Amino acid sequence: MVRGSITDGQVADWVQSRAAKSDAEKQIHRETMLDYPKADDPAGQGHRDDIRLFVDFIDADEKRI
């Protein structure tokens, strides 16, 4: 598909037409990302109140925060 397309927009349209998710699936994903990590996190970061999103967990795991 990429090789035969003229623009990035054509590729984006093709991906979007094949990667459709239901509203329920989108909501579950959104809630999962916003509720990560859980309070009983086994990685030992659950006690930190500065970790609110999954990207914060990554930063903490890599010792940036």
PyMOL Python script that loads the backbone (N, CA, C, O; Angstrom):
from pymol import cmd

cmd.read_pdbstr("""\
ATOM      1  N   MET A   1       0.834  -1.199   0.000  1.00  0.00           N
ATOM      2  CA  MET A   1       0.000   0.000   0.000  1.00  0.00           C
ATOM      3  C   MET A   1       0.874   1.257   0.000  1.00  0.00           C
ATOM      4  O   MET A   1       0.625   2.180  -0.774  1.00  0.00           O
ATOM      5  N   VAL A   2       1.884   1.298   0.851  1.00  0.00           N
ATOM      6  CA  VAL A   2       2.731   2.487   0.978  1.00  0.00           C
ATOM      7  C   VAL A   2       3.490   2.747  -0.318  1.00  0.00           C
ATOM      8  O   VAL A   2       3.565   3.882  -0.787  1.00  0.00           O
ATOM      9  N   ARG A   3       4.040   1.705  -0.880  1.00  0.00           N
ATOM     10  CA  ARG A   3       4.818   1.868  -2.102  1.00  0.00           C
ATOM     11  C   ARG A   3       3.949   2.381  -3.252  1.00  0.00           C
ATOM     12  O   ARG A   3       4.425   3.149  -4.087  1.00  0.00           O
ATOM     13  N   GLY A   4       2.688   1.967  -3.304  1.00  0.00           N
ATOM     14  CA  GLY A   4       1.814   2.357  -4.405  1.00  0.00           C
ATOM     15  C   GLY A   4       1.046   3.644  -4.175  1.00  0.00           C
ATOM     16  O   GLY A   4       0.232   4.026  -5.015  1.00  0.00           O
ATOM     17  N   SER A   5       1.283   4.323  -3.060  1.00  0.00           N
ATOM     18  CA  SER A   5       0.549   5.556  -2.745  1.00  0.00           C
ATOM     19  C   SER A   5       1.364   6.782  -3.097  1.00  0.00           C
ATOM     20  O   SER A   5       2.594   6.782  -3.042  1.00  0.00           O
ATOM     21  N   ILE A   6       0.645   7.818  -3.458  1.00  0.00           N
ATOM     22  CA  ILE A   6       1.306   9.068  -3.813  1.00  0.00           C
ATOM     23  C   ILE A   6       1.549   9.935  -2.577  1.00  0.00           C
ATOM     24  O   ILE A   6       2.594  10.576  -2.468  1.00  0.00           O
ATOM     25  N   THR A   7       0.594   9.958  -1.650  1.00  0.00           N
ATOM     26  CA  THR A   7       0.705  10.850  -0.493  1.00  0.00           C
ATOM     27  C   THR A   7       0.560  10.086   0.820  1.00  0.00           C
ATOM     28  O   THR A   7       0.034   8.973   0.856  1.00  0.00           O
ATOM     29  N   ASP A   8       1.039  10.710   1.897  1.00  0.00           N
ATOM     30  CA  ASP A   8       0.856  10.141   3.228  1.00  0.00           C
ATOM     31  C   ASP A   8      -0.619  10.082   3.589  1.00  0.00           C
ATOM     32  O   ASP A   8      -1.053   9.183   4.311  1.00  0.00           O
ATOM     33  N   GLY A   9      -1.384  11.036   3.088  1.00  0.00           N
ATOM     34  CA  GLY A   9      -2.817  11.066   3.369  1.00  0.00           C
ATOM     35  C   GLY A   9      -3.521   9.818   2.870  1.00  0.00           C
ATOM     36  O   GLY A   9      -4.432   9.315   3.527  1.00  0.00           O
ATOM     37  N   GLN A  10      -3.109   9.313   1.715  1.00  0.00           N
ATOM     38  CA  GLN A  10      -3.701   8.081   1.189  1.00  0.00           C
ATOM     39  C   GLN A  10      -3.400   6.901   2.110  1.00  0.00           C
ATOM     40  O   GLN A  10      -4.262   6.060   2.364  1.00  0.00           O
ATOM     41  N   VAL A  11      -2.178   6.853   2.600  1.00  0.00           N
ATOM     42  CA  VAL A  11      -1.811   5.784   3.521  1.00  0.00           C
ATOM     43  C   VAL A  11      -2.607   5.920   4.824  1.00  0.00           C
ATOM     44  O   VAL A  11      -3.122   4.930   5.345  1.00  0.00           O
ATOM     45  N   ALA A  12      -2.704   7.131   5.341  1.00  0.00           N
ATOM     46  CA  ALA A  12      -3.464   7.369   6.571  1.00  0.00           C
ATOM     47  C   ALA A  12      -4.923   6.975   6.393  1.00  0.00           C
ATOM     48  O   ALA A  12      -5.506   6.361   7.287  1.00  0.00           O
ATOM     49  N   ASP A  13      -5.515   7.310   5.274  1.00  0.00           N
ATOM     50  CA  ASP A  13      -6.904   6.930   5.007  1.00  0.00           C
ATOM     51  C   ASP A  13      -7.057   5.419   4.956  1.00  0.00           C
ATOM     52  O   ASP A  13      -8.036   4.876   5.468  1.00  0.00           O
ATOM     53  N   TRP A  14      -6.096   4.736   4.342  1.00  0.00           N
ATOM     54  CA  TRP A  14      -6.140   3.280   4.232  1.00  0.00           C
ATOM     55  C   TRP A  14      -6.051   2.633   5.613  1.00  0.00           C
ATOM     56  O   TRP A  14      -6.801   1.706   5.920  1.00  0.00           O
ATOM     57  N   VAL A  15      -5.129   3.129   6.443  1.00  0.00           N
ATOM     58  CA  VAL A  15      -4.982   2.580   7.795  1.00  0.00           C
ATOM     59  C   VAL A  15      -6.245   2.830   8.598  1.00  0.00           C
ATOM     60  O   VAL A  15      -6.745   1.929   9.271  1.00  0.00           O
ATOM     61  N   GLN A  16      -6.761   4.046   8.529  1.00  0.00           N
ATOM     62  CA  GLN A  16      -7.946   4.390   9.303  1.00  0.00           C
ATOM     63  C   GLN A  16      -9.148   3.535   8.901  1.00  0.00           C
ATOM     64  O   GLN A  16      -9.955   3.166   9.754  1.00  0.00           O
ATOM     65  N   SER A  17      -9.273   3.220   7.625  1.00  0.00           N
ATOM     66  CA  SER A  17     -10.411   2.416   7.173  1.00  0.00           C
ATOM     67  C   SER A  17     -10.310   0.972   7.647  1.00  0.00           C
ATOM     68  O   SER A  17     -11.318   0.265   7.676  1.00  0.00           O
ATOM     69  N   ARG A  18      -9.127   0.524   8.014  1.00  0.00           N
ATOM     70  CA  ARG A  18      -8.937  -0.855   8.443  1.00  0.00           C
ATOM     71  C   ARG A  18      -8.690  -1.000   9.943  1.00  0.00           C
ATOM     72  O   ARG A  18      -8.655  -2.121  10.449  1.00  0.00           O
ATOM     73  N   ALA A  19      -8.524   0.073  10.641  1.00  0.00           N
ATOM     74  CA  ALA A  19      -8.217   0.019  12.066  1.00  0.00           C
ATOM     75  C   ALA A  19      -9.344   0.576  12.930  1.00  0.00           C
ATOM     76  O   ALA A  19      -9.104   1.053  14.039  1.00  0.00           O
ATOM     77  N   ALA A  20     -10.545   0.516  12.432  1.00  0.00           N
ATOM     78  CA  ALA A  20     -11.685   1.072  13.156  1.00  0.00           C
ATOM     79  C   ALA A  20     -11.957   0.273  14.428  1.00  0.00           C
ATOM     80  O   ALA A  20     -11.976  -0.957  14.410  1.00  0.00           O
ATOM     81  N   LYS A  21     -12.163   0.977  15.511  1.00  0.00           N
ATOM     82  CA  LYS A  21     -12.529   0.377  16.787  1.00  0.00           C
ATOM     83  C   LYS A  21     -13.875   0.940  17.212  1.00  0.00           C
ATOM     84  O   LYS A  21     -14.223   2.074  16.880  1.00  0.00           O
ATOM     85  N   SER A  22     -14.621   0.140  17.946  1.00  0.00           N
ATOM     86  CA  SER A  22     -15.923   0.603  18.427  1.00  0.00           C
ATOM     87  C   SER A  22     -15.701   1.646  19.521  1.00  0.00           C
ATOM     88  O   SER A  22     -14.618   1.740  20.099  1.00  0.00           O
ATOM     89  N   ASP A  23     -16.739   2.420  19.792  1.00  0.00           N
ATOM     90  CA  ASP A  23     -16.646   3.419  20.856  1.00  0.00           C
ATOM     91  C   ASP A  23     -16.361   2.754  22.201  1.00  0.00           C
ATOM     92  O   ASP A  23     -15.638   3.309  23.029  1.00  0.00           O
ATOM     93  N   ALA A  24     -16.926   1.568  22.421  1.00  0.00           N
ATOM     94  CA  ALA A  24     -16.692   0.846  23.679  1.00  0.00           C
ATOM     95  C   ALA A  24     -15.223   0.448  23.798  1.00  0.00           C
ATOM     96  O   ALA A  24     -14.633   0.582  24.870  1.00  0.00           O
ATOM     97  N   GLU A  25     -14.626  -0.037  22.712  1.00  0.00           N
ATOM     98  CA  GLU A  25     -13.211  -0.406  22.734  1.00  0.00           C
ATOM     99  C   GLU A  25     -12.332   0.806  22.983  1.00  0.00           C
ATOM    100  O   GLU A  25     -11.348   0.720  23.718  1.00  0.00           O
ATOM    101  N   LYS A  26     -12.676   1.930  22.381  1.00  0.00           N
ATOM    102  CA  LYS A  26     -11.912   3.160  22.596  1.00  0.00           C
ATOM    103  C   LYS A  26     -12.003   3.612  24.043  1.00  0.00           C
ATOM    104  O   LYS A  26     -11.006   4.046  24.620  1.00  0.00           O
ATOM    105  N   GLN A  27     -13.188   3.515  24.635  1.00  0.00           N
ATOM    106  CA  GLN A  27     -13.392   3.934  26.027  1.00  0.00           C
ATOM    107  C   GLN A  27     -12.591   3.038  26.977  1.00  0.00           C
ATOM    108  O   GLN A  27     -11.968   3.533  27.916  1.00  0.00           O
ATOM    109  N   ILE A  28     -12.605   1.734  26.739  1.00  0.00           N
ATOM    110  CA  ILE A  28     -11.840   0.816  27.583  1.00  0.00           C
ATOM    111  C   ILE A  28     -10.351   1.135  27.502  1.00  0.00           C
ATOM    112  O   ILE A  28      -9.664   1.160  28.524  1.00  0.00           O
ATOM    113  N   HIS A  29      -9.855   1.374  26.309  1.00  0.00           N
ATOM    114  CA  HIS A  29      -8.431   1.718  26.143  1.00  0.00           C
ATOM    115  C   HIS A  29      -8.103   3.018  26.869  1.00  0.00           C
ATOM    116  O   HIS A  29      -7.087   3.107  27.559  1.00  0.00           O
ATOM    117  N   ARG A  30      -8.957   4.022  26.716  1.00  0.00           N
ATOM    118  CA  ARG A  30      -8.728   5.315  27.357  1.00  0.00           C
ATOM    119  C   ARG A  30      -8.680   5.150  28.881  1.00  0.00           C
ATOM    120  O   ARG A  30      -7.788   5.690  29.536  1.00  0.00           O
ATOM    121  N   GLU A  31      -9.634   4.407  29.443  1.00  0.00           N
ATOM    122  CA  GLU A  31      -9.666   4.209  30.888  1.00  0.00           C
ATOM    123  C   GLU A  31      -8.448   3.430  31.372  1.00  0.00           C
ATOM    124  O   GLU A  31      -7.901   3.724  32.434  1.00  0.00           O
ATOM    125  N   THR A  32      -8.030   2.446  30.601  1.00  0.00           N
ATOM    126  CA  THR A  32      -6.859   1.655  30.963  1.00  0.00           C
ATOM    127  C   THR A  32      -5.612   2.528  31.006  1.00  0.00           C
ATOM    128  O   THR A  32      -4.808   2.403  31.929  1.00  0.00           O
ATOM    129  N   MET A  33      -5.441   3.395  30.039  1.00  0.00           N
ATOM    130  CA  MET A  33      -4.257   4.252  30.000  1.00  0.00           C
ATOM    131  C   MET A  33      -4.276   5.292  31.111  1.00  0.00           C
ATOM    132  O   MET A  33      -3.225   5.630  31.657  1.00  0.00           O
ATOM    133  N   LEU A  34      -5.443   5.798  31.452  1.00  0.00           N
ATOM    134  CA  LEU A  34      -5.527   6.824  32.486  1.00  0.00           C
ATOM    135  C   LEU A  34      -5.447   6.245  33.892  1.00  0.00           C
ATOM    136  O   LEU A  34      -5.102   6.963  34.830  1.00  0.00           O
ATOM    137  N   ASP A  35      -5.757   4.962  34.057  1.00  0.00           N
ATOM    138  CA  ASP A  35      -5.744   4.321  35.374  1.00  0.00           C
ATOM    139  C   ASP A  35      -4.486   3.502  35.624  1.00  0.00           C
ATOM    140  O   ASP A  35      -4.480   2.643  36.506  1.00  0.00           O
ATOM    141  N   TYR A  36      -3.440   3.744  34.881  1.00  0.00           N
ATOM    142  CA  TYR A  36      -2.226   2.953  34.989  1.00  0.00           C
ATOM    143  C   TYR A  36      -1.132   3.773  35.637  1.00  0.00           C
ATOM    144  O   TYR A  36      -0.982   4.932  35.249  1.00  0.00           O
ATOM    145  N   PRO A  37      -0.389   3.306  36.543  1.00  0.00           N
ATOM    146  CA  PRO A  37      -0.423   1.982  37.153  1.00  0.00           C
ATOM    147  C   PRO A  37      -1.466   1.899  38.258  1.00  0.00           C
ATOM    148  O   PRO A  37      -1.927   2.927  38.754  1.00  0.00           O
ATOM    149  N   LYS A  38      -1.830   0.720  38.636  1.00  0.00           N
ATOM    150  CA  LYS A  38      -2.796   0.501  39.716  1.00  0.00           C
ATOM    151  C   LYS A  38      -2.127   0.763  41.057  1.00  0.00           C
ATOM    152  O   LYS A  38      -0.901   0.727  41.168  1.00  0.00           O
ATOM    153  N   ALA A  39      -2.935   1.024  42.066  1.00  0.00           N
ATOM    154  CA  ALA A  39      -2.407   1.331  43.398  1.00  0.00           C
ATOM    155  C   ALA A  39      -1.580   0.186  43.965  1.00  0.00           C
ATOM    156  O   ALA A  39      -0.615   0.428  44.689  1.00  0.00           O
ATOM    157  N   ASP A  40      -1.939  -1.063  43.650  1.00  0.00           N
ATOM    158  CA  ASP A  40      -1.203  -2.215  44.159  1.00  0.00           C
ATOM    159  C   ASP A  40      -0.156  -2.695  43.142  1.00  0.00           C
ATOM    160  O   ASP A  40       0.108  -3.891  43.015  1.00  0.00           O
ATOM    161  N   ASP A  41       0.418  -1.748  42.438  1.00  0.00           N
ATOM    162  CA  ASP A  41       1.391  -2.007  41.387  1.00  0.00           C
ATOM    163  C   ASP A  41       2.542  -2.883  41.873  1.00  0.00           C
ATOM    164  O   ASP A  41       3.210  -2.526  42.843  1.00  0.00           O
ATOM    165  N   PRO A  42       2.793  -4.037  41.213  1.00  0.00           N
ATOM    166  CA  PRO A  42       3.863  -4.927  41.663  1.00  0.00           C
ATOM    167  C   PRO A  42       5.272  -4.403  41.360  1.00  0.00           C
ATOM    168  O   PRO A  42       6.249  -4.968  41.852  1.00  0.00           O
ATOM    169  N   ALA A  43       5.396  -3.356  40.575  1.00  0.00           N
ATOM    170  CA  ALA A  43       6.721  -2.832  40.234  1.00  0.00           C
ATOM    171  C   ALA A  43       7.274  -1.929  41.330  1.00  0.00           C
ATOM    172  O   ALA A  43       8.380  -1.404  41.196  1.00  0.00           O
ATOM    173  N   GLY A  44       6.529  -1.744  42.399  1.00  0.00           N
ATOM    174  CA  GLY A  44       7.030  -0.972  43.517  1.00  0.00           C
ATOM    175  C   GLY A  44       6.867   0.529  43.377  1.00  0.00           C
ATOM    176  O   GLY A  44       7.501   1.276  44.122  1.00  0.00           O
ATOM    177  N   GLN A  45       6.048   0.999  42.459  1.00  0.00           N
ATOM    178  CA  GLN A  45       5.845   2.434  42.275  1.00  0.00           C
ATOM    179  C   GLN A  45       4.475   2.882  42.786  1.00  0.00           C
ATOM    180  O   GLN A  45       4.130   4.059  42.677  1.00  0.00           O
ATOM    181  N   GLY A  46       3.703   1.965  43.336  1.00  0.00           N
ATOM    182  CA  GLY A  46       2.340   2.279  43.772  1.00  0.00           C
ATOM    183  C   GLY A  46       2.243   3.307  44.873  1.00  0.00           C
ATOM    184  O   GLY A  46       1.208   3.959  45.007  1.00  0.00           O
ATOM    185  N   HIS A  47       3.292   3.477  45.673  1.00  0.00           N
ATOM    186  CA  HIS A  47       3.279   4.436  46.780  1.00  0.00           C
ATOM    187  C   HIS A  47       3.457   5.881  46.305  1.00  0.00           C
ATOM    188  O   HIS A  47       3.243   6.815  47.077  1.00  0.00           O
ATOM    189  N   ARG A  48       3.843   6.067  45.060  1.00  0.00           N
ATOM    190  CA  ARG A  48       4.143   7.411  44.555  1.00  0.00           C
ATOM    191  C   ARG A  48       2.884   8.084  44.044  1.00  0.00           C
ATOM    192  O   ARG A  48       2.209   7.567  43.154  1.00  0.00           O
ATOM    193  N   ASP A  49       2.570   9.244  44.614  1.00  0.00           N
ATOM    194  CA  ASP A  49       1.370   9.957  44.158  1.00  0.00           C
ATOM    195  C   ASP A  49       1.658  10.890  42.985  1.00  0.00           C
ATOM    196  O   ASP A  49       0.740  11.503  42.440  1.00  0.00           O
ATOM    197  N   ASP A  50       2.937  11.004  42.590  1.00  0.00           N
ATOM    198  CA  ASP A  50       3.261  11.834  41.431  1.00  0.00           C
ATOM    199  C   ASP A  50       3.116  11.062  40.118  1.00  0.00           C
ATOM    200  O   ASP A  50       3.215  11.655  39.044  1.00  0.00           O
ATOM    201  N   ILE A  51       2.884   9.763  40.188  1.00  0.00           N
ATOM    202  CA  ILE A  51       2.688   8.944  38.993  1.00  0.00           C
ATOM    203  C   ILE A  51       1.187   8.815  38.773  1.00  0.00           C
ATOM    204  O   ILE A  51       0.483   8.158  39.539  1.00  0.00           O
ATOM    205  N   ARG A  52       0.717   9.458  37.711  1.00  0.00           N
ATOM    206  CA  ARG A  52      -0.723   9.472  37.458  1.00  0.00           C
ATOM    207  C   ARG A  52      -1.088   8.832  36.127  1.00  0.00           C
ATOM    208  O   ARG A  52      -2.207   8.341  35.977  1.00  0.00           O
ATOM    209  N   LEU A  53      -0.190   8.822  35.167  1.00  0.00           N
ATOM    210  CA  LEU A  53      -0.467   8.284  33.838  1.00  0.00           C
ATOM    211  C   LEU A  53       0.593   7.255  33.474  1.00  0.00           C
ATOM    212  O   LEU A  53       1.640   7.186  34.118  1.00  0.00           O
ATOM    213  N   PHE A  54       0.329   6.460  32.452  1.00  0.00           N
ATOM    214  CA  PHE A  54       1.298   5.430  32.069  1.00  0.00           C
ATOM    215  C   PHE A  54       2.632   6.028  31.653  1.00  0.00           C
ATOM    216  O   PHE A  54       3.672   5.399  31.846  1.00  0.00           O
ATOM    217  N   VAL A  55       2.627   7.230  31.085  1.00  0.00           N
ATOM    218  CA  VAL A  55       3.900   7.850  30.695  1.00  0.00           C
ATOM    219  C   VAL A  55       4.704   8.263  31.922  1.00  0.00           C
ATOM    220  O   VAL A  55       5.934   8.251  31.885  1.00  0.00           O
ATOM    221  N   ASP A  56       4.024   8.629  33.008  1.00  0.00           N
ATOM    222  CA  ASP A  56       4.722   8.923  34.261  1.00  0.00           C
ATOM    223  C   ASP A  56       5.409   7.666  34.787  1.00  0.00           C
ATOM    224  O   ASP A  56       6.531   7.731  35.289  1.00  0.00           O
ATOM    225  N   PHE A  57       4.735   6.526  34.670  1.00  0.00           N
ATOM    226  CA  PHE A  57       5.315   5.261  35.104  1.00  0.00           C
ATOM    227  C   PHE A  57       6.591   4.957  34.321  1.00  0.00           C
ATOM    228  O   PHE A  57       7.585   4.514  34.896  1.00  0.00           O
ATOM    229  N   ILE A  58       6.561   5.192  33.026  1.00  0.00           N
ATOM    230  CA  ILE A  58       7.744   4.968  32.189  1.00  0.00           C
ATOM    231  C   ILE A  58       8.880   5.886  32.649  1.00  0.00           C
ATOM    232  O   ILE A  58      10.018   5.442  32.803  1.00  0.00           O
ATOM    233  N   ASP A  59       8.568   7.159  32.867  1.00  0.00           N
ATOM    234  CA  ASP A  59       9.580   8.099  33.327  1.00  0.00           C
ATOM    235  C   ASP A  59      10.166   7.667  34.676  1.00  0.00           C
ATOM    236  O   ASP A  59      11.376   7.754  34.885  1.00  0.00           O
ATOM    237  N   ALA A  60       9.313   7.204  35.583  1.00  0.00           N
ATOM    238  CA  ALA A  60       9.798   6.753  36.892  1.00  0.00           C
ATOM    239  C   ALA A  60      10.648   5.500  36.751  1.00  0.00           C
ATOM    240  O   ALA A  60      11.683   5.366  37.405  1.00  0.00           O
ATOM    241  N   ASP A  61      10.211   4.592  35.902  1.00  0.00           N
ATOM    242  CA  ASP A  61      10.951   3.354  35.685  1.00  0.00           C
ATOM    243  C   ASP A  61      12.336   3.631  35.111  1.00  0.00           C
ATOM    244  O   ASP A  61      13.297   2.925  35.417  1.00  0.00           O
ATOM    245  N   GLU A  62      12.428   4.651  34.286  1.00  0.00           N
ATOM    246  CA  GLU A  62      13.710   5.027  33.681  1.00  0.00           C
ATOM    247  C   GLU A  62      14.432   6.105  34.479  1.00  0.00           C
ATOM    248  O   GLU A  62      15.400   6.703  34.008  1.00  0.00           O
ATOM    249  N   LYS A  63      13.944   6.343  35.697  1.00  0.00           N
ATOM    250  CA  LYS A  63      14.565   7.247  36.672  1.00  0.00           C
ATOM    251  C   LYS A  63      14.674   8.689  36.192  1.00  0.00           C
ATOM    252  O   LYS A  63      15.641   9.381  36.512  1.00  0.00           O
ATOM    253  N   ARG A  64      13.684   9.145  35.423  1.00  0.00           N
ATOM    254  CA  ARG A  64      13.650  10.555  35.002  1.00  0.00           C
ATOM    255  C   ARG A  64      12.839  11.399  35.984  1.00  0.00           C
ATOM    256  O   ARG A  64      12.987  12.620  36.028  1.00  0.00           O
ATOM    257  N   ILE A  65      11.992  10.753  36.762  1.00  0.00           N
ATOM    258  CA  ILE A  65      11.278  11.472  37.821  1.00  0.00           C
ATOM    259  C   ILE A  65      11.427  10.718  39.121  1.00  0.00           C
ATOM    260  O   ILE A  65      10.903  11.147  40.148  1.00  0.00           O
TER     261      ILE A  65
END
""", "prot")
cmd.dss("prot")
cmd.show_as("cartoon", "prot")
cmd.util.cbc("prot")
cmd.orient("prot")
